[in-house]
């Protein structure tokens, strides 16, 4: 299993930016695709973005395209989610997760971080 710890969440005004980080333990990080999911109170978990094991392929849900960027630094065992032009509807707990192959379905991921809260005020 890959242990994942998110950081970088917080409170930001609409239009602002945040950069989330997800640090992985061990040396298996580079063999895993990584994804970001979010869940708002009363809502189902939602796919946000994913990146393939070497960062060649990236995927985004339509609502964040052009605003969010997923990236990874395998040498640092870290995946990032740069979030720009944030909107109140982006408010959620954001989780990073690891999978064998990049996917948009949460059940494809075998390891999950504890989550970090992102709150966007209007």
C-alpha atoms as one frame of an Amber mdcrd trajectory, in Angstrom:
protein
   0.000   0.000   0.000   1.020   3.567  -0.656   0.515   5.948   2.238  -0.646
   9.366   1.102  -0.867  12.638   3.016  -2.495  15.731   1.532  -1.712  19.301
   2.459  -2.304  22.799   1.169  -6.017  23.175   1.739  -7.527  26.211   3.352
  -9.902  29.107   2.993  -9.654  31.257  -0.105 -11.832  33.874  -1.755 -13.510
  33.201  -5.072 -11.065  33.780  -7.893  -8.103  32.836  -5.759  -5.700  29.938
  -5.997  -4.494  27.043  -3.906  -1.892  24.383  -4.511  -2.574  21.008  -2.966
   0.219  18.540  -2.370   0.059  14.819  -1.772   3.150  13.200  -0.344   3.586
   9.469  -0.736   5.630   7.146   1.407   7.824   4.369   0.115   9.329   3.787
  -3.292   6.221   2.541  -5.070   4.866   5.998  -5.905   6.404   6.132  -9.365
   4.642   2.911 -10.359   1.197   4.300  -9.558  -1.191   6.520 -11.399  -2.542
   9.258  -9.164  -5.854  10.994  -8.915  -7.636  13.733  -7.033 -11.224  13.423
  -5.863 -13.426  15.739  -3.881 -16.524  15.408  -1.779 -18.757  18.188  -0.557
 -21.222  17.717   2.318 -24.284  15.871   1.112 -22.708  15.168  -2.269 -21.221
  12.071  -3.816 -17.496  11.773  -4.267 -16.466  13.419  -7.518 -13.510  12.769
  -9.766 -11.370  15.859 -10.275  -8.164  14.914 -12.077  -5.780  12.042 -12.709
  -2.266  11.598 -13.995  -0.538   8.540 -15.386   2.473   6.979 -13.716   5.042
   9.011 -15.626   2.925  12.109 -16.069   2.445  11.696 -19.805  -1.348  11.596
 -19.635  -3.652  13.804 -17.602  -7.413  13.801 -17.225  -9.845  16.324 -15.789
 -13.505  16.576 -15.079 -15.113  19.208 -17.280 -15.860  21.623 -14.460 -12.166
  22.136 -13.655 -10.635  22.087 -17.133  -8.613  25.204 -17.742  -8.538  26.022
 -14.039  -6.869  23.055 -12.343  -3.607  21.359 -13.233  -2.435  18.015 -11.920
   1.273  17.283 -11.928   3.723  14.972 -10.253   7.339  14.854  -9.255   8.301
  11.230  -8.903  11.717  12.132  -7.527   9.922  13.824  -4.623   7.154  11.220
  -4.352   4.609  14.012  -4.611   1.569  14.802  -6.719   0.136  18.307  -6.931
  -3.139  19.931  -7.798  -2.813  23.575  -8.765  -6.226  25.192  -8.470  -6.792
  28.602 -10.021  -9.901  30.732 -10.457 -11.553  28.947  -7.574 -15.309  29.049
  -7.222 -17.542  28.455  -4.213 -18.718  25.228  -5.822 -15.150  23.933  -5.577
 -15.575  23.781  -1.802 -15.017  20.204  -0.684 -12.671  17.826   1.031 -10.019
  16.900  -1.512  -8.435  13.461  -1.450  -5.537  12.117  -3.430  -5.453   8.463
  -4.357  -3.230   5.923  -6.078  -4.204   3.399  -8.723  -2.564   0.990 -11.117
  -3.872   2.999 -14.075  -5.312   6.492 -14.250  -9.080   6.345 -13.971 -12.083
   8.491 -13.153 -13.772   5.871 -10.980 -12.975   5.906  -7.292 -13.172   2.126
  -7.034 -10.128   1.865  -9.295  -7.926   3.406  -6.606  -6.306   1.261  -3.946
  -4.795   3.864  -1.627  -6.267   7.098  -0.301  -5.102  10.068   1.658  -6.998
  11.483   4.607  -8.158  14.551   2.719  -7.660  18.281   3.008 -10.434  20.846
   3.258 -10.769  23.489   0.568 -13.256  26.262   1.247 -13.946  28.973  -1.310
 -15.880  31.980  -0.103 -17.998  34.180  -2.344
